[in-house]
Amino acid sequence: MKIWQLISLLFLLNSEVLESSDYAYPLENGFRQMGVFQPQTYGIKNNFEFSIHPLLFLIKPNIRLKKFHREINGFGLASRYSFDYPTPILKYIQRDGIGGFLADDPDISEIPSLFVFQSELLVTKKLSNYSLTGKLGVSICPGCDLDSRHLIDYDLVYHRMAIYHYGLGANFGLDWDYVYLEKLLLKADMDIFFLPQEKMFLEHKLLLSYELNNKYTLTVGYKYSYGYYRFNEGKGLWNLFPLMDLSWRWRK
């Protein structure tokens, strides 16, 4: 699979795979933020943050809500909940030719209705010029039993689709954000994914973000992945992907 095909597939299945950000504190009320590979995020009243990708919503309904609860001994505590309905986009890519990633095989059962719910706990410690965030989450897909032949056996994709087959998954992550200069931010993270009957999957990324002005930010970096995939005959496989994104921020 070519890089552009992988990026387009990741964007369709989960745009936040490439440029996700984990932080317990929400956007200030009235602020908005969005990127090419990021959903539109709204800071709303009572320490809530609401996210949705307006373009993808038509073919992959998705909603994410974060609630900041309080600080305990200098640690910010928040919970985050998300919902995805990937069935329309999976049916869209189940075809031959351009845009097709899944084979339209009459011997394989049809793609059923899939409803994915995720709940996460975020804890952030802010210091003078950097912050550390821990994340722990559980994902469920009630009644999901997608035929395993529908799963795309590729880096960054397989373990995100496997929840549609197993119906259950968990994740753990750590994020480090460092303000190197006034307009220069470094970000590093590590995420581990757990699935029934599978070995864990590891992802790490390093990003360098530069504020072009008060509204636009340019981000470059890489994404590293490691996991065990069926096509690699039980051997661990790692891969490295370049990242680039342009995001913008404004006040309502």
N, C-alpha and C positions, 0 to 999 in steps of 0.2 A: 504494500500500500504506500503510495506516494505521500509526502509531507502535506501537500495541499489537500489531498483527499482525507487524511487523518484530521487535519484542522477543521475542515468543513463538517466532518462527522461529529467531532467533539463539540463543535459549536451547536449543531442541531440537537445532540443528545443532552448536553450540559455545558452551557457557555462558560460556567464558572470553573471548569476544569483547568483552563489556561491561566486565568488571572484572579482566582478567588482570594478573598481577604478575610481573615478571622480576627475579630477584635470585639471585646465585650462592650465597649462604649459605643453608643449609637451616634448617628449624625445629629447635629443640632436641629431643632424644630425649624422647618421652613427651608432647609437645605436640600438640594437634589444632586445626585452624582450618577454618571453613566460612562461606559467605555465601549469600545468596539467589541470586546470579549467579556464585558461585564453587564449585568442587568442594571436597570434603572432603580436607584435606591432613594427612598424618601425618608427624611427625618421628620417625625410627627410628634404630637404632644405626648406627655406622660412617659417620656423615655422609650418610645417605640420607634422601630425602624422597619420599613416595609420595602420589599424588593420584588420586582417583576421584570421579565424581559419582554417588552411590548411587541417586538417583531416575532419572536418565537412563540408567543402566547397563542397565536392563531393555529399553529400546528403542534404545539406541545405546551398545553396549559401548565403554568408554573407560578407558585406563590411562595414567598418566604417572609416570615415575620420574626423580628428579634425584640425582646423585651429586656431592658436593663433594670435589674432589681435594686441593687444598692452596693455600697462599698463596705467591705468587712476587713478591718485592719490594713487598709491600703490596697486591697484586692477588689477590682470591679467584677461583679457577678451578673451574668446574663444568661437567658435561655433563648434558643432559636428553633423555630418550627418551619418546616417546608412541606410542600405538596407538589407532586408531579403526576401528569397523566401522559405517558409517552406513547400510548397506542397509536394516535394519528401519525406521528412521525415515523414510527417503526413500519407502519403499513405503507407509508410514502416511499421509504427506501427499500421496500421489498419489491423489487422489479428489476428487469433487465435494462441494460443501457446506461445512459448518463443519469447519475443520481442514485443508481441502484447499488446497495451494499449487501442486501439479503436476497438469497435465491428464492424465486417464486416457484417452489417445488410442490406439486400437488400431493406428494407423499408425506409432507410435513404439515402438521396441524396449523390452522389459522392462528394469527396473533390475537390473543384475547384482550379484554379490557384490563388494563394494569393501572392500579392506583398506588403510588409510592408515598409514604409518610416518613419524615425524618424528624427526630428530636435531638437537640444538642445542648450541652452545657458549656459555656465559655467563661474562663477566668483570666483576667488581665491585670498585670502589675505594671504600673507606669512609674518610670524613674525620670531623671533629668532630661536625657536625650534619647532614651530608648524604652521599649516596652516588651514584655514577654506575655504570651497568651497560650493557655492550654485549652484543649478542646476534646470533648468526649461525646460520642453520638451513637444512636441506634436508628436503623432504618428498617421499616417493615413494608411488605407488599402483600396485603391480605389476599389469600386465595391464589396467589401467583404460582404458576407452574408452566412457564414458557418452555417450549421444546428447546433443549440445549443446542440443537442444530441451528437455531436462530441467533445464538450468541456469536458476536464478532470476536474472534480469538486474536486480539491485538493489544499492544501496550496502551495503557490509559483507558481503553474501552472495555475490555473483557470484564473486569471486576465491577464496573459500574452497571453493566448490563446483566451480570449474573444475579443481581438482586431480583430480577424478573423471573428467574428460574428457581432460586432457593427460597425467596420470600422473606429473607432475613439477612441482615448484615450489621456490622458495627465499624466504627472508625475512631481513631485517636490521633491527635495532632498537636504540634508545638509551632508557634510563630514568634519570630524575633524581628522587631522593627527598630531601625536605628536612624536618627536624624543626623547625618554626617555633616551637612552644611544646611544653611537656611532653606535652600531650594532643592537639596539633594537627599534622597531617602533610600536607604538600603533595607531590603526585606529578605529574610531567609525562613524557610519553613520545612517541616517534615510531617508527612501524613502516613498512617498505617491503616490498612483496610483488612477486615476479617470477614470471611464467609464460611458457611458450613462446608465441610469436606474439602476445603481448599487451604493451601498454605497462604500466609499473609502476603499482602502486596504493599510495596513501599514506594512513596513518591517524595521528591524533594525539589524545591525550586529556589533560585536566587534571582532577585530582581533589583534593578537600579532605576529609580524614578526621578525625573527632573521636572520641576515646575517651569513650564515655558512662560507662563504668566499667571495671573490670579485665577484663571478659568481652566486652562489646559495643562495636562501633565503627560509626558512621554515616558513610557516604561520599556526597558529591554532586559533580557535575562535568558535563563534556560530552565528547563524542566527535566528532571532525572526520574526514571522509573525502573523498578526491579520487581520481577514476579515470575511465577511459574505458569506457563501457558501450554495448552494441549499440543500445539504445533511444534513445541520445542522438546518434546519427549521427556518431560519431567525434569529438565535442567533449568536452573534459574537464568533468566535473561534480563539484561539491563539495556536501557536506551536513553538517549539524550536528545532533547528537542529545543530549538531556539524559540524564544518568546518575544513578542513586541505588541504593545498596545498603546492606544491614545485614549485618554479619559478626560472628561470635562465635568466641572462642578459649578453650580450656580445656586442662587437663592431665589425662592419663589417671590 
